[in-house]
Amino acid sequence: MAEITTGGIKALRDKTGAGMMECKRALTEAEGHEERAIEILRERGLASAKKKEGRVAAEGVVGSYIHMGGRVGVLVEVNCETDFAARSDEFQQLVKDIAMHIAAAEPRYVSREEITTGTLDKERDIARAQARNDPKNANKPDQVIDKIVEGRLNKFYEEVVLLDQPFIKEPAKTVGELVTEKIATIRESITVRRFARYKMGEGLAKREDDFGDEVAKLAAS
């Protein structure tokens, strides 16, 4: 099996337009052989998905999800290119799934680009201080600490960024990967533009229930 490197994954992404994770999976399945990996991505309809993302997505729907009893509510705008696609069952289900996911996972941002530099700098400083204060890292060089910090930042993204979060119905894929798959099958650019999440009594001094677990259980049933 040929070695699978970050450079190889990036090269495959540049050639196919598929996402980094899709490219890594394809290379792994192809035992490191790029040409076979390209064939795998084409068979799955992912090779041109990222190219479709660049097209204008001015149609779509505002979807909603209300948790049982009206205790949590979500509005989310998901865009596509045509009204025909927006009215399709597959697109409507995608919007519903994303709204339900938001209710359960409580993201703060749609994408990493929405996070301010100040917020990232603060998280990076906290991660670095935690790494330095860990006795296990006492004698580790700066470059190792830097890798630890970046790893913790990636964990931060998974916690607060919608597209980076593991999808509640299929945790093996992220919400971003779910959207990429739908781009390939619907054959239109799809973007999650914005969302709002409301929780009954949020900000008030009262007992909090774990709505995320409840919604996740509902989604799995």
C-alpha positions in Angstrom: 0.0 0.0 0.0 1.4 3.4 -1.0 1.9 6.0 1.7 -1.0 8.4 2.2 0.3 11.9 2.9 -1.3 15.2 3.5 0.3 16.4 0.3 -1.3 13.5 -1.6 -4.7 14.3 -0.1 -4.4 17.9 -1.1 -3.3 17.1 -4.6 -6.3 14.8 -5.0 -8.6 17.5 -3.7 -7.1 20.0 -6.2 -7.7 17.6 -9.1 -11.2 16.6 -8.1 -12.7 19.4 -6.1 -13.8 16.9 -3.4 -13.4 17.6 0.3 -10.3 16.6 2.2 -12.0 13.9 4.2 -13.6 12.4 1.1 -10.2 12.4 -0.6 -8.5 10.7 2.4 -11.2 8.0 2.4 -10.8 7.5 -1.3 -7.0 7.2 -1.1 -7.3 4.8 1.8 -9.7 2.6 -0.2 -7.5 2.8 -3.2 -4.5 1.9 -1.1 -2.8 5.2 -1.9 -3.2 5.0 -5.7 -4.4 8.4 -7.0 -6.0 7.3 -10.3 -8.1 4.7 -8.5 -9.0 7.2 -5.8 -10.2 9.6 -8.6 -12.4 6.8 -10.0 -13.9 6.1 -6.5 -14.7 9.8 -6.1 -16.3 10.0 -9.5 -18.3 6.8 -8.8 -19.7 8.4 -5.7 -20.5 11.7 -7.5 -18.1 13.7 -5.2 -15.5 14.6 -7.8 -17.3 17.7 -8.9 -19.3 18.6 -5.8 -17.0 21.3 -4.6 -17.0 22.9 -8.1 -20.8 23.1 -7.9 -20.4 24.9 -4.5 -19.0 27.9 -6.4 -22.2 28.5 -8.3 -24.8 31.1 -7.2 -27.4 29.6 -4.8 -30.2 32.2 -4.6 -33.2 29.9 -4.0 -33.9 27.5 -1.1 -36.1 27.5 1.9 -36.2 28.6 5.5 -36.8 25.4 7.5 -37.9 25.0 11.1 -37.8 22.5 13.9 -39.7 22.7 17.1 -38.8 20.4 19.9 -41.6 18.5 21.7 -43.5 20.8 23.9 -42.2 23.9 22.2 -39.2 24.2 24.5 -36.6 24.5 21.7 -37.1 26.1 18.3 -34.8 26.4 15.2 -35.0 28.4 12.0 -32.4 27.7 9.4 -32.0 29.1 5.8 -30.5 26.7 3.3 -29.9 27.9 -0.2 -29.8 26.1 -3.6 -29.8 27.2 -7.2 -33.3 26.5 -8.4 -36.8 26.5 -6.9 -37.3 23.0 -8.5 -34.5 21.6 -6.3 -35.7 23.5 -3.2 -39.1 21.8 -3.5 -37.6 18.3 -3.9 -38.1 15.8 -1.1 -34.3 15.2 -0.8 -33.6 18.9 -0.3 -36.5 19.3 2.2 -35.2 16.4 4.2 -31.7 17.9 4.3 -33.1 21.2 5.7 -35.2 19.3 8.3 -32.1 17.2 9.3 -30.0 20.3 9.6 -32.6 22.1 11.7 -32.9 19.1 14.0 -29.2 18.9 14.3 -29.0 22.5 15.3 -31.6 21.9 18.0 -29.5 19.1 19.5 -25.9 20.2 19.0 -26.2 24.0 19.7 -23.7 25.3 17.2 -22.7 29.0 17.5 -21.5 29.6 13.9 -22.3 28.2 10.5 -18.7 28.1 9.3 -15.2 28.8 10.6 -15.1 32.0 8.6 -17.7 33.5 11.0 -15.4 33.2 14.0 -13.7 36.5 14.8 -9.9 36.7 15.0 -10.2 37.9 18.6 -12.3 34.8 19.6 -9.8 32.5 17.9 -6.8 34.2 19.5 -8.5 33.8 22.9 -9.1 30.1 22.3 -5.6 29.6 21.1 -4.1 31.3 24.2 -6.3 29.2 26.5 -5.2 26.0 24.6 -1.6 27.0 24.8 -1.8 27.7 28.6 -3.5 24.4 29.2 -0.8 22.6 27.2 2.0 24.4 29.0 0.4 23.6 32.4 0.1 19.9 31.7 3.1 18.1 33.4 3.2 15.7 30.5 4.3 18.5 28.2 6.9 20.0 30.5 9.9 19.1 28.3 8.2 19.2 24.9 9.5 21.7 22.3 7.5 24.6 20.9 6.6 22.9 17.7 5.0 20.0 19.6 3.0 22.4 21.8 1.9 24.2 18.6 0.5 20.9 17.3 -1.3 20.3 20.5 -2.8 23.8 20.3 -4.0 23.2 16.8 -5.5 19.9 17.8 -7.5 21.6 20.6 -8.6 24.3 18.1 -9.9 21.6 15.8 -11.9 20.2 18.8 -13.2 23.7 19.4 -14.4 23.9 15.8 -16.2 20.6 16.2 -18.0 21.9 19.2 -19.2 25.3 17.9 -19.1 25.3 14.1 -22.2 23.7 12.4 -20.4 22.4 9.3 -17.6 20.9 11.5 -19.9 19.1 13.9 -20.5 15.4 13.7 -24.0 14.9 12.2 -26.3 13.6 14.9 -27.9 10.9 12.7 -24.5 9.7 11.4 -21.6 10.8 13.6 -19.1 9.4 11.3 -19.6 12.3 8.9 -19.8 16.0 9.6 -22.7 18.3 8.6 -20.4 19.8 6.0 -19.8 16.4 4.5 -23.5 15.7 4.5 -24.1 18.9 2.5 -21.3 18.0 0.1 -23.0 14.6 -0.5 -26.3 16.3 -1.2 -24.5 18.7 -3.7 -23.4 15.6 -5.6 -26.8 14.0 -5.6 -29.0 17.0 -6.2 -26.4 18.5 -8.6 -26.7 22.0 -7.4 -24.8 24.3 -5.2 -26.1 24.1 -1.6 -25.2 26.5 1.2 -26.3 26.9 4.8 -26.6 30.6 5.1 -27.8 31.3 8.6 -29.7 29.9 11.6 -31.3 31.0 14.8 -31.9 28.7 17.8 -34.2 29.5 20.6 -34.6 27.7 24.0 -37.4 28.4 26.4 -36.2 30.4 29.4 -32.7 30.8 27.9 -30.8 33.5 30.0 -33.2 33.1 32.9 -32.2 31.7 36.3 -33.9 28.3 36.2 -33.1 24.6 36.0 -31.8 23.5 32.6 -32.6 20.2 31.0 -30.4 18.4 28.5 -32.4 19.1 25.3 -29.5 18.0 23.1 -29.8 14.4 24.4 -33.6 14.4 24.0 -33.5 15.6 20.4 -30.7 13.1 19.6 -32.8 10.3 21.0 -35.8 11.5 18.9 -33.7 11.6 15.8 -32.4 8.0 16.3 -35.9 6.6 16.9 
